[in-house]
């Protein structure tokens, strides 16, 4: 257990007091205009007080038309600043590093929710999304950077750039989705250009000790393991980011692509040269034993999702009992409210089969 509670230095920003990071979890609890609600504030600050070394917000959208779900936290207007500042201050006061995730849903923005046609690197018949113009690509790049500056102003220690799970930056990475013929399409270098330009913009325009992370996922939405691995290796080698957060669904699963089976999906990333960049992974880490196995497999920190929903003080429970494992689901609404979930998040979790009891 000692390894899990050893501090972790990063190239920029404060050190983590342990290896436990709260995953950027969708929770559908903020107000319709993207401003912070008391429910979302309570949900996150309970985790900060519960021992997480780094407390990350849900995906906060950087454009109004990039919204992906109801009740999503916003970071596209200065009207969001008071709530963001309140949240960052409370997380830091609890002794946790405060990070907000920056996001644009792209073709996954529901038209009924955003009131307009969703955007995508290319026209997409399945989602009725339209291709972004060159000017719109430049604008979304600027809006990611501006959102990072807003987070800095609000008092966050850093940001994570969401390049996973089929959202906009992942759509650019995907050769299956991205059919552009300009400098943002075609080769992997071109398809990853927007991500790297956003990182460069944040690093250039935010303060020198501002933390920058990236989340990637190597499967689904047309992602190819070796391409994502190549992007990850470049991120690690260039060292412009402080941490890479790999979202794997299950850190010990084998790859979906048959030719790469026979070893864990995580191993393809844990073996990469990483310099000073720290590597973490999310996916079915439900107890102290799982967390230790993750570190033993080569990660520097563990990213806790489901376990953090069920136990706001997951790290403290592991520290008190190395054999601790998250309780099994389904659980009652009453229990989830005790753990700091509001109505919006409970309703969202009901959509996951077998998570919330019917009564």
C-alpha positions in Angstrom: 0.0 0.0 0.0 2.9 2.3 0.6 3.4 2.8 -3.2 -0.2 4.1 -3.5 0.4 6.8 -0.9 3.7 8.0 -2.0 3.7 11.6 -3.4 4.0 12.0 -7.2 5.8 15.0 -8.7 4.8 16.4 -12.0 6.8 18.7 -14.3 4.4 21.6 -13.8 2.0 22.3 -10.9 1.8 20.9 -7.4 2.8 17.3 -6.5 0.0 14.8 -5.9 -0.1 13.6 -2.3 -0.9 10.0 -3.4 -1.6 8.1 -6.6 -5.4 8.4 -6.5 -7.0 10.6 -9.2 -10.7 11.1 -9.6 -11.9 10.3 -13.1 -13.7 13.1 -15.1 -17.1 11.6 -14.6 -20.3 12.7 -16.5 -22.8 13.7 -13.8 -25.5 15.8 -15.4 -25.9 18.0 -12.3 -25.0 21.6 -13.4 -27.5 24.2 -14.6 -28.8 24.3 -18.1 -26.6 27.3 -19.0 -23.4 25.4 -17.8 -23.0 27.3 -14.5 -22.0 25.3 -11.5 -24.8 23.9 -9.3 -24.7 23.1 -5.6 -25.2 19.4 -6.4 -22.1 19.4 -8.6 -20.1 21.4 -6.1 -21.0 18.9 -3.3 -20.3 15.8 -5.5 -16.8 17.0 -6.4 -15.7 18.6 -3.1 -16.7 15.4 -1.2 -14.2 13.5 -3.3 -11.5 16.1 -2.7 -12.1 15.8 1.1 -12.3 12.0 0.7 -8.6 11.7 -0.1 -8.3 12.0 -3.9 -4.9 13.6 -4.6 -6.3 15.1 -7.8 -10.0 16.0 -8.3 -11.0 16.4 -11.9 -14.3 17.9 -13.0 -16.6 16.3 -15.6 -16.0 17.2 -19.2 -16.6 21.0 -19.3 -17.6 22.1 -22.8 -15.6 24.9 -24.5 -18.3 25.9 -26.9 -22.1 26.1 -26.4 -22.5 24.0 -29.5 -20.1 21.4 -28.2 -22.4 20.4 -25.3 -22.7 16.6 -25.0 -25.3 16.0 -22.3 -27.8 17.7 -20.1 -26.6 19.4 -16.9 -23.0 19.7 -18.3 -20.6 22.0 -16.6 -19.6 24.8 -19.0 -16.4 26.7 -19.7 -17.2 28.7 -22.7 -18.2 32.0 -21.1 -17.0 34.3 -18.4 -20.4 33.8 -16.8 -19.0 30.4 -15.7 -16.1 32.0 -13.8 -17.7 32.5 -10.4 -18.8 28.9 -10.1 -15.5 27.6 -11.5 -13.6 29.8 -9.0 -15.7 28.6 -6.1 -15.1 25.0 -7.1 -11.4 25.3 -7.6 -10.9 27.1 -4.2 -12.9 24.4 -2.3 -11.0 21.5 -4.0 -7.6 23.1 -3.2 -8.7 23.9 0.4 -9.4 20.2 0.8 -5.8 19.4 -0.1 -6.5 18.1 -3.5 -5.1 19.3 -6.9 -7.8 21.0 -8.9 -8.1 20.1 -12.6 -11.0 20.7 -15.0 -11.4 18.7 -18.2 -11.9 20.6 -21.5 -14.3 19.0 -24.0 -16.2 19.4 -27.2 -18.7 16.7 -28.1 -18.6 17.3 -31.9 -20.9 15.0 -33.7 -22.0 13.6 -30.4 -23.7 16.9 -29.5 -27.4 16.1 -29.7 -29.1 18.6 -32.1 -32.1 18.9 -29.8 -29.8 19.9 -26.9 -27.7 22.5 -28.7 -30.4 23.8 -31.0 -28.3 23.5 -34.2 -26.6 21.0 -36.4 -23.6 19.3 -34.6 -20.1 19.8 -35.9 -17.7 17.1 -37.0 -14.3 17.0 -38.9 -16.3 15.7 -41.9 -20.0 15.3 -42.8 -21.4 12.4 -40.9 -24.7 10.9 -42.1 -25.2 8.8 -39.0 -25.3 11.8 -36.6 -26.4 14.4 -39.2 -23.3 16.4 -38.3 -21.7 18.7 -40.8 -18.0 19.2 -41.6 -16.3 22.1 -39.9 -14.9 24.9 -42.1 -11.2 25.8 -41.7 -12.3 28.9 -39.8 -14.4 26.7 -37.4 -11.4 24.5 -36.8 -9.3 27.6 -35.9 -12.1 28.8 -33.6 -12.5 25.6 -31.7 -8.7 25.5 -31.2 -8.9 29.1 -29.8 -11.8 28.2 -27.6 -10.0 25.2 -26.0 -7.1 27.6 -25.2 -9.4 30.3 -23.9 -11.1 27.8 -21.7 -7.7 26.8 -20.2 -7.0 30.5 -19.6 -10.4 30.8 -17.9 -9.6 27.8 -15.7 -6.3 29.3 -14.8 -8.1 32.6 -13.9 -10.6 30.6 -11.8 -7.8 29.1 -9.7 -7.5 25.6 -11.1 -4.0 24.0 -11.0 -4.5 22.7 -14.6 -6.6 21.2 -17.3 -7.1 17.9 -19.0 -7.8 17.9 -22.8 -10.4 15.3 -23.7 -9.2 13.4 -26.7 -11.2 10.2 -26.0 -14.5 8.4 -26.4 -15.5 9.6 -29.8 -15.8 13.3 -28.9 -14.5 16.0 -31.2 -10.7 15.6 -30.8 -11.1 11.8 -31.0 -13.2 12.3 -34.1 -10.2 14.2 -35.7 -7.9 11.3 -34.7 -10.2 8.7 -36.3 -9.6 7.8 -39.9 -13.0 6.3 -40.0 -14.7 9.6 -39.1 -12.2 12.2 -40.3 -12.2 12.4 -44.2 -10.7 15.9 -44.4 -8.3 16.7 -47.2 -6.6 19.7 -45.6 -3.9 19.8 -43.0 -6.2 18.2 -40.4 -7.0 15.1 -42.3 -5.4 12.2 -44.1 -2.2 11.1 -42.3 -2.0 10.5 -38.6 0.2 13.5 -38.2 -2.5 15.6 -39.8 -5.4 14.0 -37.9 -3.6 14.6 -34.6 -2.6 18.2 -35.5 -5.5 19.9 -33.7 -4.7 18.1 -30.4 -1.1 19.1 -30.5 -1.8 22.7 -31.5 -4.3 23.0 -28.6 -1.6 21.7 -26.2 1.0 24.1 -27.6 -1.5 27.0 -27.3 -2.3 26.2 -23.7 1.4 25.7 -22.8 2.3 29.0 -24.5 -0.4 31.2 -23.1 -1.0 29.8 -19.6 1.4 30.4 -16.7 4.6 28.3 -16.5 3.5 26.1 -13.7 0.0 25.3 -15.1 -0.6 21.6 -15.4 -1.7 20.1 -18.7 -3.0 16.5 -19.2 -4.6 14.6 -22.1 -7.1 11.8 -22.0 -7.0 9.2 -24.8 -8.9 6.0 -25.5 -7.5 3.3 -27.9 -10.7 1.6 -29.0 -14.1 2.2 -30.6 -15.1 5.1 -32.8 -12.6 4.0 -35.5 -9.6 4.2 -33.2 -6.7 1.9 -34.0 -4.5 0.7 -31.2 -1.2 1.3 -33.0 -2.3 4.8 -34.1 -3.3 5.8 -30.6 -0.1 4.3 -29.3 1.9 6.4 -31.7 0.0 9.5 -30.6 0.7 8.6 -26.9 4.4 8.0 -27.6 4.6 11.5 -29.2 2.9 13.1 -26.3 5.2 11.4 -23.9 8.4 12.1 -25.9 7.7 15.8 -26.6 6.9 16.4 -22.9 4.6 19.3 -23.4 2.0 17.6 -21.1 2.4 16.6 -17.5 0.2 13.5 -17.5 -1.4 11.1 -19.9 -4.7 9.6 -18.8 -5.6 6.4 -20.7 -9.3 5.4 -20.5 -9.4 1.6 -21.1 -12.7 0.4 -19.6 -10.8 -2.4 -18.0 -7.0 -1.9 -17.4 -6.4 -5.7 -17.6 -8.5 -6.5 -20.7 -6.9 -7.6 -23.9 -7.2 -5.4 -27.1 -10.2 -5.8 -29.3 -8.0 -6.0 -32.4 -7.2 -9.7 -32.7 -3.6 -9.3 -33.9 -2.7 -7.6 -30.7 -4.3 -10.0 -28.2 -2.3 -12.2 -25.8 -1.3 -9.3 -23.5 -3.1 -6.5 -21.7 -4.2 -3.4 -23.5 -2.5 -1.4 -20.8 0.9 -3.0 -21.6 1.0 -1.3 -25.0 1.1 2.1 -23.2 3.0 1.2 -20.0 6.0 0.1 -22.0 6.4 3.5 -23.8 9.3 5.8 -23.0 7.7 8.6 -21.0 10.4 10.9 -19.8 9.0 13.2 -17.2 5.3 12.7 -18.2 3.3 10.6 -15.8 1.0 7.8 -17.0 -2.3 6.9 -15.5 -5.1 4.6 -16.5 -8.8 4.2 -15.8 -10.9 1.0 -16.1 -12.4 -1.2 -13.5 -10.1 -0.3 -10.6 -12.4 -1.2 -7.7 -10.1 -1.8 -4.8 -6.7 -1.6 -3.2 -5.5 -4.7 -4.9 -6.6 -3.5 -8.4 -4.8 -0.2 -7.8 -1.6 -2.0 -6.8 -1.8 -4.2 -9.8 -2.1 -1.1 -12.0 1.1 0.4 -10.5 2.9 -2.9 -10.8 1.8 -3.0 -14.5 3.6 0.3 -15.1 1.3 3.2 -14.3 2.3 6.2 -12.2 -1.2 6.8 -10.9 -4.7 5.3 -10.9 -7.9 6.9 -12.2 -11.0 5.9 -10.2 -14.5 6.2 -11.7 -17.1 3.6 -10.5 -15.4 3.2 -7.1 -15.5 6.9 -6.6 -19.2 7.1 -7.3 -19.9 4.4 -4.8 -17.4 5.7 -2.2 -16.5 9.4 -1.9 -13.6 8.5 0.3 -12.3 5.6 -1.8 -8.6 6.4 -1.2 -9.1 6.7 2.6 -10.9 3.4 2.7 -8.0 1.7 0.8 -5.5 3.3 3.2 -7.4 2.0 6.2 -7.9 -1.5 4.7 -5.6 -2.6 1.9 -8.1 -5.4 1.0 -10.9 -2.9 0.5 -13.1 -3.4 -2.6 -16.0 -1.2 -3.7 -19.4 -2.4 -2.8 -21.4 -4.3 -5.4 -24.3 -2.8 -7.3 -27.2 -2.2 -7.5 -27.4 0.3 -4.7 -30.2 2.5 -3.5 -30.9 6.1 -4.3 -30.7 6.8 -0.6 -27.2 5.4 -0.5 -26.1 7.5 -3.5 -27.5 10.6 -2.0 -25.4 9.9 1.1 -22.4 9.7 -1.1 -23.1 13.1 -2.6 -24.9 12.4 -5.8 -27.7 14.8 -6.7 -30.9 14.0 -8.6 -29.3 14.6 -12.1 -26.5 12.2 -11.5 -28.7 9.5 -9.9 -31.0 9.7 -12.9 -28.0 9.4 -15.2 -26.7 6.4 -13.3 -30.2 4.7 -13.6 -29.4 4.4 -17.4 -26.6 2.0 -16.5 -28.2 -1.4 -16.1 -28.0 -2.8 -12.6 -26.5 0.3 -10.9 -29.4 1.8 -9.0 -32.2 -0.3 -7.4 -35.6 0.1 -8.8 -37.2 0.8 -5.5 
